[in-house]
Amino acid sequence: MYVSARTDYAVRAMLAVTAEHPRLVKAAGLAAVQEIPLSFLQGILLDLRRAGLLHSHRGVDGGYALARPAEDITVGDVVRAVGGALTTVRGLPTSTATYHGAAVALHDVWIAVEAAIEGVVDHKTLAELSTISVKRN
């Protein structure tokens, strides 16, 4: 699995918002603390809001907050919100990969890879990661 900078930034941003819950988090402050370029982060926050993972509040006292409890948001939710499918084969959904002859069994390998990745990212919540990071500090 390739984790792009966009995906990494999105998960880090969501964890930072989780850590500040229930306080609102301003994009500029989030960008500074997480060392994410603000212009890049703004697009990520928009995607996270459109996916129903964040709420935005306007105004001087505005900012971002989780749209759902941290226990209900998985890393997989965040990854899909900013990057689409978890796995692809040649840029297409893994399930559509077809092979012939000696490579026919390769389809099952890619499906197993996808299932393994889903098994990790769809079962690790922001709440769990926040608890882990608090214990490490």
Summary of the structure (lengths in Angstrom):
residues: 137
radius of gyration: 17.2
end to end distance: 27.9
largest distance: 62.9
contacts: 382
relative contact order: 0.16
helix: 60%
strand: 11%
